[in-house]
Structures are given as structure tokens and as C-alpha cells.
Amino acid sequence: MKIRRLIVTLAASTVVLACTSGIAKAAADYPVAIWAMDESAGSRTMHDGSGHGLNGQIGNEVGVGSRYQGALGFRFGRLEPDTPPTHPHHVVVVPNSSLLDPGSGDFAVTMRLRTIYQFGNIIQKGQATVPGGSWKLQIPNGHVQCWFRGSGGQVLVTAPQKINDGRWHVIRCERTDDGVSLAIDGRTAAGKYGPTGRIANNWPLSIGGKIECDQRAVGCDYFAGDLDYVAIER
């Protein structure tokens, strides 16, 4: 079962971060959402395997149910940045839930992805100026970034190495009370000290780009590439 393999992967990633990063003193290890992204072709519901019922609505422009180099996941096609029209069906949307907010505690996002492109927001809850703070993972210029913004400040962490090489990579981003850590393929790639405080907004979670945008004043930052799974822990 892919879910079982994913849980083992999450446990191993947690141990790696806890042992190699001075920032991640108390690693998040309670899964609140596990999206294996193994739905069959034609499905428009992304099922949550954690038991919390955090299912998502899959846009009809998202490729579902095909195998890409041994992985069964979702494919997001390339769209020209900051160029109208918008493509609201390019994203997967999970309704708002407090479980998807970091709050004031430890919080981690783990995913497996592959891309040859160098642009886009992979996953986020909230946008840059929304009340209550926000968080996201993005890939500008091929470098993965984790960004957390809350009542205590904001921290942006950038991986020094590019990952848009067409190979599969496991990305894990973790927020603790004293900073943010980013790991790639089981090795800590970057970290930064700094408090972010409480993060809790009333926005849905989106995968593949923004949901409130016009491609003029506000770019939709659509991600292009393949996602094999995404999991969130607290």
C-alpha cells in the first residue's frame, strides 16, 4: 500500500530533521493529512488517507491517474507566468480546516515532486497579506523555498541547490518555535532561526498555484511538474 510506504517515509524524514537540524528541536510527527495522489483517471476528489477527511477538489486541468517513471501522481502542465487568463482548474483545493494551520506549534510538510521548470507555488494556505498569517512552498528559479508568516514575524528559507533536474525529490519543510528547516532527499539543505508566532487563517489550502489572482496585478504562480504525494504533520 502506498499509504503505508508514505508513513514510513514520513517517520524517517522526521528522524533525519530532528537529528541534523539545530532548529528542529521538537519534530512534528502527527499526520493530519496524507494525500497519496493515487486516484484513478477521471477522479476529481483527492482523498486524505489520515482519517481526518481533508479531501480536496481536483481541477479538471490536473492530470490524474497516469504513471510517470514508476510514480502514480498528479501532473500540472506549464502555464505562462503572469499572463491572462487565469486557470482556476489548474489547482487542487482543500477546504479550510484548523488542522492545516500551524497555529503556534511544530508543523511539517513533506512531498515528493519532479519538475524541469523553475517557477510556481507548489502548496500554500493563505496568501501574502491575508489576516492570520500564511505558509507556502514554492520553487523560484528551480530552488525550493519554505515561507512561514505569522504573528511573530516571517521566515523564508531557500535551498542552495536547484531541483528542477527532471528527477524525483522528497522535500520536507518544518517550522518550529525557533525557526524553519528545509530538507531534500533526507538531508538538511537549509535552515534559518527566527520566530513566526501563531499562523491560523480561514483560507482553503491550494496545491498548484494561488486561488485569488488575476494574472495581472496578482500572479497566480502556477506550478508545473509532477507530484507523487503530499503530507502534513503537526
Secondary structure, 3 states (H helix, E strand, C coil): CHHHHHHHHHHHHHHHHHHHCCCCCCCCCCEEEEECCCCCCCCCEECECCCCCCCEEECCCCEEEEEECCEEEEEECCCCCCCCCCCHHHCEEECCCHHHCCECCCEEEEEEEECCCCCCEEEEECCCCCCCCEEEEECHHHCCEEEEEECCEEEEEECCCCCCCCCCEEEEEEEECCEEEEEECCEEEEEEECCCCCECCCCCEEECCCCCCCCCCCCCCECCEEEEEEEEEC
